[in-house]
Amino acid sequence: MAEPLISILTVQFNQIELTLQFLDSISKIDYENYEVIVVDNASAVDDTDRLQAAMPEATVIRSEINLGFAGGNNLGLPHCKGEAVLFINNDVEVEPDFLSHLVQYWKHCPNLGMMSPRIQYYDPQGVVQYAGATDLSRFTLRNRSLGFGELDSGQYSDVRPTSFIHGAAMLVPSQVIKDVGTMEEAFFLYYEEYDWCARIKAAGFPIYYCGPALVYHKESMSVGKDSPLKSYYMTRNRIWFAQRNLKGLELLITLVFLYTVALPKKLLTTLFQRRLDLFRATWRGASFKPSRYENRNRSSKVI
């Protein structure tokens, strides 16, 4: 019986060298029945010819505007023919057998909603970034990646249900996408995969962590660890996630915490650091109104 076709979908923005390294890594996997879709999210330099030359069989799409993480992935989805889509960051490198493991355990869970592999940091080597996750705190809207910062000695090589996937690499059956819908594009960056995960769980599909599948993540190379971009979207989307997914007293308590504890703490920290750029970005994020960001127009071409 033929293995199911898997669509490997990645989005790149001004990171051609990272994306070429990613494609080289993917070309060495032992799973044979896959296709690759690369979305260039309006990079300053059009390097789609280099992407196509690196992997001639790939579908390369260039957007004329930056659609963000969710929008870029959603732009690529109509080109995905697989029974499942592997959403994977372009700053990831993979073990050759990672996709074989994901597909193997997907077969054992036919009602699967989403599945993420074990993720190590690319540097420092051998350090766990993600081995499953706890649920989000209903007060802080933060959670914890299991194994985070630990040396990986194989202690997280199991397969089990988990509360949340990791956006750097997530396998989602195509039927689940049809049933639940795609990621909300207005998030643009951060929390969109949490929101999607919450919707998929609410629809009755289980979320799994697959420890035998291993990838390596070059964390924060795209936006920087303390960039204004990250501060703005993390603040903005944390609040909006609460508004979309919590109700009644639970929502009220969370918003009170965010506006009276979390936000003042963040603003004071940026002032002590003398980072007025981060202060302004955080303040703007806290002033977010969702209606401003909906109904994007798209323009793209397939190479």
VENTA-V82520 format. One record per backbone hydrogen bond with DSSP energy under -0.5 kcal/mol. NH is the residue of the N-H (numbers start at 1). CO is the residue of the C=O. If there is no record, write none. Layout:
nh=<NH;NH>
co=<CO;CO>
This chain:
nh=<6;7;8;8;9;9;10;12;19;20;21;22;23;24;25;26;27;28;29;30;31;34;35;37;38;39;40;40;41;41;42;42;47;50;51;52;53;54;55;58;59;60;61;61;62;63;63;64;65;67;69;71;72;73;74;75;76;77;78;79;80;81;83;84;85;86;87;87;88;88;89;90;92;93;95;98;101;102;103;104;105;106;107;108;109;112;113;114;115;116;118;118;119;120;121;122;127;128;129;130;131;131;134;137;141;146;146;148;149;150;152;153;157;160;162;163;166;169;170;171;172;172;174;175;176;177;178;179;180;181;185;187;188;189;195;196;197;198;199;200;201;202;203;204;205;206;208;209;210;211;211;213;215;216;217;218;219;221;224;227;231;232;233;234;235;236;237;238;239;240;241;242;243;244;245;246;250;251;252;253;254;255;256;257;258;259;260;261;262;263;265;266;267;268;269;270;271;272;273;274;275;276;279;280;281;282;283;284;285;286;287;287;288;292;293;294;301;303;303>
co=<33;84;6;35;7;86;37;39;15;16;17;18;19;20;21;22;23;25;26;96;96;32;6;8;59;10;38;61;12;39;40;63;45;47;47;48;49;50;51;55;36;58;38;59;301;40;61;299;299;65;188;67;68;69;70;71;72;73;74;76;77;79;5;5;172;7;85;170;9;86;168;11;89;216;214;95;97;98;99;100;101;102;103;104;106;109;206;206;171;208;210;213;130;215;127;217;124;150;119;119;132;146;144;142;137;132;144;145;128;147;126;151;154;209;207;133;169;166;87;115;85;170;83;83;173;173;174;175;176;177;183;184;185;187;191;192;193;194;195;196;197;198;199;201;200;111;114;160;116;158;209;210;118;93;120;91;217;218;220;224;227;228;229;230;231;232;233;234;235;236;237;238;239;240;241;242;247;247;248;249;250;251;252;253;254;255;256;257;257;258;261;262;263;264;265;266;267;268;269;271;270;274;275;276;277;278;279;280;281;282;283;284;285;289;290;291;62;60;301>
